[in-house]
């Protein structure tokens, strides 16, 4: 019986250590005075990204993968293409054909009509893939929330990794919004 318990404890410790050894490094920041609980619709903005290697994903593949990861989110996520279509329909501006800088300006100007906030993803692809998710209030462009996540050294720069990292962003944002809502309710 003792041997069984020792084996069980060893197995549990080993599994706990192996899970924590492979966890992605991350950091979140909530801007002072930011009300995350009021964010119900998030639009995805075009990522800030420079393709380094030919085998790296394109901007289009990244934004589609990040949108695909939103299946874990309870918040409504508006894809970049859907936001572009709404802007084109409502404001007669086609941001899909504009250069990146002008498209970003028009996106920020008009997205307030379709979402509460928007997220811009900055991608650093140095020795390890790092994603920065910056969430802004639509209309005022006030920074509400930032989330930085670093992939493991063993992770490849592929769709699976981007999907996993984006899922972590959605989960952490919703956890932060829920905790903030609970604190506000508790203080009333």
Helices and strands as residue ranges (DSSP letters): H 2-21, E 25-30, G 36-38, E 41-44, H 59-68, G 69-72, E 76-78, H 80-91, H 100-110, G 111-113, E 117-125, E 129-137, E 143-150, H 159-187
